[in-house]
Structure formats: structure tokens, C-alpha cells
């Protein structure tokens, strides 16, 4: 099953809408800036790049995806989109040359060491006046409860779909022992979102970038205590 089939083309219409709205919310948080070089860091199937190309038709868009399978999916999805530069190695992108980095639905999959490494890379990529929009899921409290119910209905017994782990996340103590696998050679990752804590991630983020604003998605006024996603707007220190 492709990435798009479990996200933007999922059989559940609410999930499809939420996946689309998290992209729209991330763009809204970035505001009215006019970047010339944009990097979609961990682009998946490339859906965000489509929106970026429409909003910033004169900008160069770097579609960075380290996994071969997802990069092929993105390349096919963006075949008709101009000004997209596909990269599988982030080291090929010159440091200090990017105006905006968007990194959505990536950090919840990264173990601690990889989290620190990617935050450092994003900081190095940005120009002195550059900004990053980083989006992660909310996996504690009420969002953990309704997400957990959805997951249990689909695949009861998986790590993110047990009554114990859903209950722990609901009371704000997400499970620590998260399974680690490889999504590609040497690319360690957590397959399940369960166990991720955006509060802890926020503290780590602030050690690497200057945080300007945080906004829940899709309805920012309801905050992360009800909404399933949160986006952070940060600036290079």
C-alpha cells in the first residue's frame, strides 16, 4: 500500500480531509513571506510540493525524501509540476541557501538521536533569515483517545491500538518503549505515532531553533488539547 493510500487517499473521508488540512494549516502559519528556495524535508508522496508550486510559482522547490520507494512515489506524483528538484541525499543541498523548510509528519517517526540530527540539519540549511514550519501529531490527551479508538477499530492489538497504550496516552503518559525498525538502509524510524509527545519535542526544538509561534490544526482556536496536529513556526538562531 502506497503512502498516499494511507493518507491523502485513505478510504475514510474524515482522515482524507484532516491530511489535506494539515498541509493548508502549515502554509497558513508560514504567512505572507516570499521564499525563493523551499525545501520539503521528508516529502513523502509530494503532496505539499504541489501546493507550494501553486503558491510560489517562481520559487525553487527541493523535494527531499530519503527513502527510495517514497521518492519514486513523489517523482510520479509531481511529474507535471515545474521547478521541483528531487533529492535523496540532503547533503547535496548547499547549507545556508534555503529560505523555508517545511518538515511535516516526520519527527514523530524519528528516534531521539535522529531527531537531534535532523533539527541540526534544518538549522544549517536555512539562510540567516530563514524559517522552518514543523508539523507533528498530537498523541496525548483527547486526540490520543479518538485516534486510538479509530486505530483499534482498524487493527486492534497493534502497538498503537491496544487499550493499555491508548489509555496511557490519554492520561498524558505515552508509552516509552516504542518499536524501532528501518524504513530504508540505515534509516531507523518509529512506524507508530503512539508514544510521541509533542510537549517533549517542543523543548528539543527550542534548543535548535528560535520558536515564534505554534498553532493547532485544523482549528487553531481549539488548541492541541482537542486538535490532532500542531505546527511550529521557527527561525534560524
Secondary structure, 3 states (H helix, E strand, C coil): CCCHHHCCCCCCHHHHHHHHHHHHHHHHHHCCCCCCEEEEECCCCCHHHHHHHHHCCCCEEEEECCCHHHHHHHHHHCCCCCCEEEECCHHHCCCCCEEEEEEECCHHHCCHHHHHHHHHHHHHHEEEEEEEEEEEECCCHHHHHHHHHHHHHHHCCCCCCCHHHHHHHHCCCCCCCCCCEEEECCEEECCCCCCCCHHHHHHHHHCCEEEEEEEEECCHHHCCCCCCEEEEEEEEC
